[in-house]
Every structure is written in structure tokens, then in C-alpha cells.
């Protein structure tokens, strides 16, 4: 009992020290007295190294500079560095001597080179003789300590409590006006050398505290601001701009908050770095209901049209659109639902300088890093205020066709970089995803299939009453259900500088960072491509896939085996099937992402912008599309068709593709009627309430009489009805096109009713032995009970493990049953039927 109690008091002491000491360290970071007598000290740290010293690999790694301040040499044996108080011996310094006054530079990169604890010890002369810790310092690091070779107790260490760090700015030792050792910020780092006598900034003002936090509000309140930094001045703004030492109102009394207010505040003290800007959005939903057509401070027009289309003329001003339509807001059918609609989803608030909204209002066609603007991003949860959070980021306009001025509701892309604050967003954005760290996210406006979508043409009119905003989300969720991997999404209400901007689909971008999060490896190992061209990473393996597809000849088993080194036939088949099932007409020439891991990975394709699906006017949604040779000038002209056509040359792939069709479309597969419809109902459920606000915001863009929530309900139900029997319809289309055998597989009786987990079969849940029979047409049924295929690959003969079906099977334990129908006269097999 004694040891646990001691441990509790030990960690309680550390916690008190950290909490009580942090404000002092931030504002006047002098060191504990033990530092004065320590022979070795951490003299300088650079955490966010983006343009300074590089290591032997050419990487801008974080670094730590240790100096021997004593008059004698120091044996480094037993000394340790750590970024975790509970692991004082995390990284042991090498056994060497550091002379008096000498420096020791160590890269805090996580590469673990040169440590006494490295086993086996690396040969430093082969790596430029640099030292690298086993841990990596990041913007999230708040503790760094150098421990002497003693008892490893906390009092033997010389801790540095790291305040916020900045790009290419070091944090290091200097001597203050009292003759004490202290830490400050240096904008000219001096690795492996003595620091300047005076820091650029001796400290940073502490953040501004708000008496009331961001959220949705009904009642007015008084807001108080404060900071723990002595002699600091608090300045604040309410127009989205960032307060500076010269701009913004000076806080001297509580601020009344009685309407939607965006309050940004920072603390300023002479000669100190200003505190980080704190941004809180106080949203009053009742203000949204009366959102005006000409809000003060907002532009009256949004640039000029670039092209002629329908009633729009190039050179004419783009009409601004801000108002909530009173025909919806005040309608007897919807008025009582408006406030509930605005709280039906989480809200995301983007706050930025109005001048930076030029990317939206002046030139939404502009692309690239030069168009990125700083923005504050807040998540506001109506019923879970503890989840509310804020992060500073960069923002650009996102998309292709959705940038045109005649589609006034644009999409956004968010970038989380060190230059704005945290280098990654750390937040559980998606409830059904294990990933909580993000480099980038996209706010999809709905593009063509939105109330403010493409106006169409005289020959090809668009009916925006058919919009559901959920088609793309359903497609991406279906890919996850089918393969275990895909872009996650959720729906939010978006506020742009306090104005309600509508319903948005917040999604992951399937790029290198995405792949690293879900499939490990380094971002630099992943190549990303889309219909728009090559992204980051080495393109070699993707190019080889294209070359193999163009060469063809995959009827040869060896050539086919080589092709499979670059593409997973199961995942690729499922990807094709999903797009056919939903009748995707803006694919495969457009709207795809692909990733491959170097040096030996397989290319994976991902759903993207799949809103041009589920077309009204057809009984079912399924349509087989493969496109043509590709668009002129396309960087990868219809690569998906090229790969599919090449694979279809091989008999084994043709049967595998048929197997996947049957697996996904029948029984309890991911695209069976019940599973597809259940997913559609689930995805649309939160949107059903939120659509009232979207209809009021954008429902009148294309029509004098606005699109209504009742229109949305009809569109939702139309798609739901199309899913009934859609799998059977696709099987018939595939058979007619030669992609599916004439023989039907044996039908399990009873049919499996449990959806498959990743890589498994649909199945049954039973407490008593299950009696299983097969129903089939003319032919011989072969089956196995050990999970193997009843058919032998290549030769096409019955497998040695195959059993001839002669009557009912009794299943009394977990068993994988696989069956095919065989026509001995033709040598043809059916697709595979499987169950667990």
C-alpha cells in the first residue's frame, strides 16, 4: 500500500509544480535554483525547425543544444534526456566526455541514433556522427528534461517547461537583469554556440481567459476577459480581424453579448511576445432567422462572371447572396422548425479578416498556396459543449466546377500548419473513425447536387429539387463498409464570419496524410493522384501500373501475377461495383483519388465527389459506366478503364469480379437491399432536420419559389426506393455486358442475414445447430467447409477440398461455407456463394 501512495504524492507534486509554475515560466521564465549549479544545462531548443539547420538526412529536425557550464570536463555516461516525466531514462546520452564550455547538439527527431541505450549501438561515423533522440519534439511537447546519472528522481533533473513554440524561433537560456538564468525566445537561433546575451523576447504574454466560452446562445450575458500576465493590455475585435498591439478595442470593462458576436482577443506587454489570439464565436440562432440581404461590412457584389451561361453574362457583377428566405423562415410549415434545424448538427465557425475573404468574393477560381488565408476554426456542439474547440488554420476555396461564380455556394479546404499554431488538428471529428489527427479537411458545399449547384443548360437542364446532399457521403461510407477504408464524413452547419452559410459535408481528403493515418508509413512514402494530376510522392509504381495496363496480355498467368503486385483485385473490383451500383455518371474520367505506398505497395482507388449518382427517372439506380479514352489533355486519361479492361483479359479476374458482384449485392452484403437502404436512412437522418435551414439559405438561388424541406424528403425517398432491387438489376446488367456468368450461384437456404465484417463472409447468428440447404439450377454444386474455394485456380477443376452437395448440411460450430455451381458440359462455374 505504501508504494502506490508514494507514487500518488510524487505525481501530485509534479502536477502542482507544472500547474503553478507554468504562468511564471511563460511570463518570466527564470529557472529553478538547481540550474545554477548544474554542470550540464539545456541551453537552447528549436522545436519547429522548418528552414534552419538540417540533419545528415537533409531533414529539418528539432534540436536540443546542451552546454557544459562547469570548469571541468563532464562524463556523459548515465545522463539522460526525456520528454516524459514518467520516463527519466528515455534516451541515454553516449559515453563520451564534454569539455568545459563545449556544446553538444542533439536532434530530437525520433531517429534514435548514438544513444548508449541503442542496441546495437549504431556506427555514428556512417551517419555523419549526429545524435538523435528516440523521441520527437513537436508543438504538442510541453516537457523536456536533462537528468544527471543519479537516482533518476525528479529533483535530480533540470526541467524545461516548454511554452508555445514558433517556426524557426528557438527557446533558450540567457541571464536576466537580476543575474539569474532564465529562458527566452530567440529569432536567430544559435545551435552548437553560445546564445546572445539578450533574448529577442524574454517571454510571452499568457492567453486571454474568457468568462464564457463559445457556443449557441439564447440569452444575453456579460463577457469578462482576463490574463495572468502582469502589466499586460488586452485588446479585442468583433469584425473577424486579428487584434494587434495597435488595433482593436482596449478591454477595461465587461462586454455585453446580446447578438451573434465574434470576439478575438490577445494580451500585449512591452518587449514580450503577444499571447496567442483567442477566438470565441457566440452564435444567437434567432439572429440567423433575420439574416439580412445586405449585412453591414459585407460586399454588395461577389466579383464578376467569367463566362456566359444561361442568364449569366461574362463581365457582369455576381449578385451577393446572404439572406435567409422569409418564405421558408416564416412559413407555417417550417417556422416552428427553424431553431431546431440550426441545432440539429454541430456548427463550424470560420472567422477571418474580411479582406481575406477575397478568395471567395473576388476570385474563387484562384488556386495554390498563394490563395491560402489565415482563419480561426471552431467546432460548436449544441448538446456537448465540452467538445467545443478552436484551432487556427489556413483556408482556401476547394474544388473544380464548384468554383464558378454562377454557383455561389463554394467549398472550402482547411490546412493545419505550424505557421498558424498547432501543426495538426487533434479532435475526434468523425465519430466512426479511429483517426483524430488531421493535416487537412474539406468542407463540401454539395457542388452540382446542391440547391445552388450548376444551373445546367437549355439542352441539359438541372432539377435541383432532386438534391439530397447525401449521395457522396453515402458512396464514401459504402466504400468503408465494403473494404474497410475510405474517406469519412459528417455534416455541419457552417458560419462564415458570423453569417449562416449553410449545410456542409465535412470530409477527409484521401491523400498521403490520410494514408499514413490509416495504413502507417511516412507521408513521403505515399504517392497520391487524382483526375486532376499527380500529387505528392514518387510516381514510379503508379506509372508501372499504367504501363502494365496499356501493355495488356494479362491472359498470361505470369503477366497477371505481375499486375497484381500493383493493384489489389478485390479492392479494385469493389470500387468498380460501387460506382456502377450508384450509377455514377461523372466517373471514371473524373472524380477519383488513388494512392500507392512505395516501394512495394498496391494502388488503391477512393470514392470522391460521387454526387452525380442515383438519377431520377430510372426504376433502379444501377448503371454500368466505364467512359471512353479520357478527356483530351487529362494527366491520366481514364486510368480506371485502362486497368479494368486489362484485368478483364484474365479468366481468374473475370470470375473474381463476378464473385465480388454476388458477395456485395446479395444476402447481407454491403450493397444488398437491406444494408444499402439502412446506410442511406442513417446518413440522411441528421440532415432531415438541418435541411430546413439550408432551404432557407440557398433554396431560392435557382427558382423564384424556393426548394422546400418537403422537396428534400421526396428526393430522399426516391433514392431509397431505387435501392430496392438495385443489386439484382446490376447483376442482370453485368450479365448482359459479359461481366457475370450465365450460371447463378447456389442460394443458401436460409439466406445469411448478418453483414460481413472486413474480409469475412455474410453469416448467421444461431444458438442451435443450423440446417443449411442449397437451391440451384441445372448443374453440380461443389462446396467446402474450410474456407477454401471449391474451384481450383487456372485449371478450373473442382478443388481437392471440394465436396459434392447431396443433401442438407448441419452446422453446429463456426464454419465458413463456400459453394459454386459447375456445368460439366461447358466447364463453366458460377460466382462464389459464401457464408459464415
Steps between C-alpha positions, in 0.01 A plus 500: 500500500791734570645503150177598322446779753853630444441488126181702537675771703792496257283567195279741693812698581603509137153611396496782755846609388399502136170679557628755749827558322382531143369860517828615653703317239296648219513858619840505672658162439784494752630159602495297822800570721646158424564618148763745622718219635441240231807423287285419197198702394265511206607832354276517194215311334349540154179299464346626175798486266381571147780697340806480722755231581459165321613161623704247304184381321421849379204525739412813699496312829436659841819542701627540857825680589666388827796692646753415772503813718743358755876549512563127465432239232183296556460130429165463323457136602166461676362841406157483337255711302125451513177662390298300755534544879402137555793381281812675636737263314319520169813584297851449643777728381802325343801408712730787419651803668375855454772755562451816702306758301429252220162448335326175406236525227237226496220470246167422668377316190391159627768332283684366809863516397806499721335433834670280758164320520483428126546129444700428301675836514504658153825593332477876515778552250268346239231756581691824522566452875180678596303402807124445483262440789245220496221754553387785277432851623187652347274797562315269741813447714482678834775331701870448439753400766867410533566254782830445679628142551363470854179356641287627214271683737330814373709724728814379324376627165517840339160541341396734227127565483450590138261787431348540151766464232529681167638413160880544479509679836701341781438498872818533703702617799609853578584699814229744608532840667518333843798289400285187488492236231176521306353383172381719217424494128767558234408578140859423392574152640862410585532120492827367644601852605450739792170686505485881471506689829152641444209300360276636227212460745545405865160335506148483367185654637261239635181427304184698557241314706129537415240485777258341252603265222391464138163351424138549395312744723144612562550755781732804524793494742799705615839376377810554712856469369815451707866399483749389766778708342576806717492839327346353186237675289214300348377606158203347321313519169151401388539527120705185439834681483791404724571743785850649511687724741363798305158378383189381675314640796675506838314287750414683821150381592270201440370478143124455446426209264139520382530400133726284283851618583845388387744603769874470446733609780870500584721628782788739429794598719795715400800297378306175528352282232125556490284218623338270248176649370196348668192482277150425625185502288180575688220399262142608564284279273216752519726743311531248217125511442523869411834486318477798261559527127758776548689446828721788608863467401440231236549555123194586293625287209727195476733584214402451137390207287768350279285319242156511342265231625121518486406843637850579631725721287876529514612827654177560688518525880417192705202572722576459870283251691474524878135500602289225650188462286192618693284262296666216693581678827144630544316212338231342721649165399858574606511801734479284812785282373752772417677523836500122539652476154792722602575279800454168320869480408834620636598844375835603355584869523764648268625838620745707297584851390235617254775599256610135489159397370619627163563134418122450508361828374764621253665196343377156606675354194844578644695201627818413684683599817487869410121493544517354851375733773527478881175400670370405842301176495259412781291191561181572695289205616143590599467237774865425582668828587795311651593397144509859373844600378698747291810485283676748274548377145524597135206497258459490122210458261469133406387316190473517124164592348378623837729804474298658219335826598158379385509243783510741794538242777867399488690226681796561732818313584662539842876463559650441844860622504761612752498848352148552635538316831462127550647302212207258507139510605457271800126441528254209461335651193345174381325281754554183296873548435799409719700791356505823700799682346455687173717709266207609287121477477250601233165673542293381203222736395313235300637619164278408203243321714419790732228763499755750365663248265570508128217672310527258209422605145207529263573151367586351839299670774565417864223438750641602837190375678668159468790602725547308825859610589562141610581306184876549526500428874309178436751394233801562722335328797415206274863465395596483867233234556625300202876524545568646844666810355362825366452868566290564810252785513248677717255787459528843661344843485756754381530860618723738308597801711178459693264465202325168450646346182307176482525123524847359429646151482829495694722225358847352494716548192648163395859618454838396641423621852171309491681183392761540771225531761319184392780287350815618683827588336635847433318758296800520268453129416154556352422615149164667446322561170159618388334576169658844535855363496783374716523607860780447748739206509690287246287407200697191392264221611195681367672540165587130492133414559406717201770344284390146587138586426592653164718202407217256574557130441369414845347176380850373571518387863846644558401840359186496714704416811729794427198729462371392842818630659367847416122467549287304748238325284244473781515866605503618139201281414303631795583857397368441147188324628413784738509762225290283269254428778440873558501582127790746523492701175784742581754219530745334425657775287432736792473487875741246640797485733773238494785428739791259499768440759860478387702296451269196469134591553186450294300789356173567683221708346265709715152642454488874444228746391250224433196728509412439133329173594149362560339672205123545512300356215642150537337222701838409646820699526746250355674598177819354357740777400863470395535812289711541192865561432506794739489876466746671272792631702412294807813407699381139540242440223239265647752294692220306671360369171848411380570294812156335497515406131847353545398293802192373317732323255571247773260214573581497871422869536175466306377238744632692801310807379184290474567368851519856634180600322309217665673552838421871521155506336325203660425339835625747764775657287579869531292578189215260567162671515478498879855621565502770229164636613591493870816699425299753296244545777772541765696760302191704418356499852698800638456692174120469515482774765797706379363529146243757615778754559673409172176548306457844656861595421543372143166357385409808295820523291358319196126551544266782590312265730764348728576132527337375818573232761210305353687495169803361683292227663365397161852489354626293792214252467549470124855377549389265777246346263762467225714286731229234524601231251797703381749221563300256290474763226877546494559125482279483192679796341837342576388168351377673185834681468696175542629580848296235682453126425183350363490257792348627823686402819339254740265691730537441873177396669447672737681803361775662711367797694813629676714752309863398449783661691810600307633208298235259624181351365138590573368268764257377759450539872357182655487324837397158371642300208411655165366282219622646173392410148582632155259596225643496148423449135643235273854402587709353777546677835847481649561643846769517769483535878856620561486842332672390179362552150324193351666583168869457423651820354628496140406136428136562592452149637326423832740553789630208706318645802171532312205286604212395277171629638251220556267627771446730800804604706490528879718785627569489876816711529662802337549391141576676173295343222587574138309362203488522121284351229695314229388416147708198401391522135644849451754509782344824624466595866260732674609783725591403855236484772644525850373519855627467854 
